[in-house]
Amino acid sequence: MIVAVGSTRGPKVEAVRRVLAQLGDRASDLAGAEIVALDVTPDAPPMPLSLDELLDGARSRAHLAIEALEAQHRKADFAIGLEGGIDLRRADPLGRRGFLMSWAYVTDGRRAAHGCGGAIEVPRSLLDRVVTDGIELAEAVDAFAREHDVRSRQWAWGVLSGGLFDRTRSFEIALINALAPFYNGGAYE
């Protein structure tokens, strides 16, 4: 069993490892799968700012992972795309608001599903740096947290939750949710 992942970023690949290991007796073929992390460039913007862009980015990453693996003359049994970004709510009665979200997309070539890893509101000052000033979220979070390369560790999730939640965990939850039709098929028939 080969699972292609449309990213080589540590938190994303670790989330896949953890979730597949958790599946154990529910989906032993997935639990023992070879994970192939592939560096792909999705059709999404570098900083997704809508739910549609997040969903499209996750789907694009999975399909690009399939193509990248096929270019190596290998075939994926499953492909996973993970995408994080902000769902920007412009028409909210409280004014412009944004919610940091993580999404997963899984396909076996016949079926496919998305799953969400939750959402946390982005403080206005950080949101303005990203949306108004056009600063990449990774750079804005580093400045906000007064740290370097927060993206590779806790990401904005850890900064905003005071260390109670991190990027890897958000992707784990998204992936568990996206995989549900595959390991709990009876509920989806």
C-alpha positions as CSV (number, residue, x, y, z in Angstrom):
1,M,0.0,0.0,0.0
2,I,1.4,3.4,-1.0
3,V,0.1,6.7,0.3
4,A,1.2,9.7,-1.7
5,V,1.2,13.0,0.3
6,G,1.3,16.3,-1.6
7,S,3.8,18.0,0.7
8,T,7.2,17.5,2.3
9,R,6.6,19.9,5.2
10,G,7.3,18.2,8.6
11,P,4.0,19.0,10.4
12,K,2.0,17.7,7.4
13,V,3.9,14.5,6.9
14,E,4.0,13.8,10.7
15,A,0.2,14.2,10.8
16,V,-0.1,11.6,8.1
17,R,2.2,9.2,10.0
18,R,0.3,9.6,13.2
19,V,-3.1,9.2,11.7
20,L,-2.3,6.1,9.7
21,A,-0.7,4.6,12.8
22,Q,-3.9,5.3,14.7
23,L,-6.0,3.4,12.2
24,G,-4.6,0.1,13.4
25,D,-7.3,-2.5,13.3
26,R,-9.8,-0.3,11.5
27,A,-7.7,-0.1,8.4
28,S,-4.6,-2.2,8.8
29,D,-3.6,-1.8,5.1
30,L,-3.4,2.0,5.7
31,A,-1.8,1.6,9.1
32,G,1.1,-0.2,7.4
33,A,1.3,1.9,4.3
34,E,4.4,3.4,2.8
35,I,4.1,7.1,3.0
36,V,5.7,9.0,0.1
37,A,6.0,12.7,0.7
38,L,6.2,14.7,-2.6
39,D,7.0,18.4,-3.1
40,V,4.2,19.7,-5.2
41,T,2.9,23.2,-6.1
42,P,-0.8,23.4,-5.8
43,D,-3.2,25.4,-8.0
44,A,-4.1,27.4,-4.9
45,P,-2.6,30.8,-4.0
46,P,0.4,30.7,-1.6
47,M,-2.0,32.0,1.1
48,P,-5.5,30.7,0.7
49,L,-8.0,33.3,1.9
50,S,-11.3,31.5,1.4
51,L,-12.9,28.1,2.1
52,D,-13.0,27.4,-1.6
53,E,-9.3,28.1,-2.0
54,L,-8.5,25.8,1.0
55,L,-10.6,23.0,-0.4
56,D,-9.2,23.4,-3.9
57,G,-5.7,23.5,-2.5
58,A,-6.0,20.3,-0.6
59,R,-7.6,18.5,-3.6
60,S,-4.9,19.9,-5.9
61,R,-2.1,18.7,-3.6
62,A,-3.5,15.2,-3.6
63,H,-3.9,15.0,-7.4
64,L,-0.4,16.5,-8.0
65,A,1.0,13.9,-5.6
66,I,-0.5,11.2,-7.7
67,E,1.0,12.7,-10.9
68,A,4.4,13.1,-9.2
69,L,4.5,9.5,-8.1
70,E,3.4,8.3,-11.5
71,A,6.4,10.3,-13.0
72,Q,8.5,8.0,-10.8
73,H,6.7,5.0,-12.4
74,R,4.9,4.2,-9.1
75,K,1.2,4.1,-8.3
76,A,-0.5,5.5,-5.3
77,D,-3.2,3.5,-3.6
78,F,-4.3,6.7,-1.7
79,A,-3.4,10.3,-2.1
80,I,-3.6,13.0,0.5
81,G,-3.5,16.7,0.2
82,L,-3.3,19.0,3.2
83,E,-3.9,22.7,3.0
84,G,-3.9,25.5,5.6
85,G,-4.9,29.1,5.4
86,I,-7.5,31.6,6.4
87,D,-11.2,31.7,5.7
88,L,-11.8,35.4,5.4
89,R,-15.2,36.6,6.3
90,R,-15.7,40.0,4.8
91,A,-19.4,40.4,5.4
92,D,-19.5,39.5,9.1
93,P,-21.6,41.9,11.2
94,L,-18.5,42.4,13.5
95,G,-16.4,43.5,10.5
96,R,-13.7,41.6,8.6
97,R,-12.8,38.4,10.5
98,G,-10.6,35.5,9.6
99,F,-10.3,32.0,10.8
100,L,-7.2,29.9,10.5
101,M,-8.2,26.4,9.2
102,S,-6.6,23.2,8.1
103,W,-8.2,20.9,5.5
104,A,-7.4,17.5,4.2
105,Y,-8.5,15.7,1.0
106,V,-8.1,12.0,0.5
107,T,-8.8,9.9,-2.6
108,D,-8.3,6.3,-3.6
109,G,-9.0,7.1,-7.3
110,R,-12.7,6.1,-7.0
111,R,-13.9,7.9,-3.9
112,A,-12.8,11.1,-2.3
113,A,-13.5,13.2,0.8
114,H,-12.5,16.4,2.6
115,G,-12.1,16.9,6.3
116,C,-11.6,20.0,8.4
117,G,-9.2,20.3,11.4
118,G,-11.2,23.0,13.1
119,A,-10.8,26.8,13.1
120,I,-9.3,29.5,15.3
121,E,-10.0,33.2,14.9
122,V,-7.0,35.2,13.8
123,P,-6.4,38.4,15.8
124,R,-7.2,41.6,13.8
125,S,-3.6,42.8,13.9
126,L,-2.3,39.6,12.4
127,L,-5.2,39.4,9.9
128,D,-4.5,43.0,8.7
129,R,-0.8,42.2,8.1
130,V,-1.8,39.3,5.9
131,V,-4.9,40.7,4.1
132,T,-4.2,44.4,4.0
133,D,-0.4,44.5,3.9
134,G,0.0,41.3,1.8
135,I,2.5,39.7,4.1
136,E,2.8,35.9,3.9
137,L,1.2,34.4,7.0
138,A,4.4,32.6,8.0
139,E,6.3,35.9,8.0
140,A,3.5,37.7,9.8
141,V,3.3,35.0,12.5
142,D,7.1,35.1,13.1
143,A,6.9,38.8,13.7
144,F,3.7,38.5,15.8
145,A,5.3,35.8,18.0
146,R,8.8,37.4,17.9
147,E,10.2,34.0,16.8
148,H,11.8,32.6,13.7
149,D,10.4,29.8,11.5
150,V,7.2,29.2,13.6
151,R,5.8,27.5,10.5
152,S,8.0,24.4,10.9
153,R,7.0,23.9,14.5
154,Q,3.8,25.0,16.1
155,W,2.7,27.4,13.3
156,A,0.0,30.0,14.0
157,W,-2.1,27.4,15.8
158,G,0.4,27.1,18.6
159,V,0.9,30.8,18.9
160,L,-2.9,31.6,18.9
161,S,-3.8,28.7,21.3
162,G,-1.0,29.5,23.7
163,G,0.7,26.2,22.9
164,L,-2.3,24.0,23.5
165,F,-2.8,23.1,19.9
166,D,-0.3,23.0,17.0
167,R,-0.2,22.7,13.2
168,T,0.4,19.0,13.2
169,R,-2.6,18.3,15.4
170,S,-4.9,20.5,13.2
171,F,-3.9,18.4,10.2
172,E,-4.3,15.1,12.2
173,I,-8.0,16.1,12.9
174,A,-8.6,17.1,9.3
175,L,-7.1,13.8,8.1
176,I,-9.1,11.7,10.5
177,N,-12.2,13.4,9.3
178,A,-11.3,13.1,5.6
179,L,-10.5,9.4,6.0
180,A,-13.8,8.5,7.8
181,P,-15.5,7.2,4.6
182,F,-12.6,4.9,4.1
183,Y,-12.2,3.4,7.6
184,N,-15.9,3.7,8.6
185,G,-17.5,3.0,5.2
186,G,-20.7,1.6,6.7
187,A,-21.7,5.1,7.9
188,Y,-21.2,6.5,4.4
189,E,-23.2,4.0,2.3
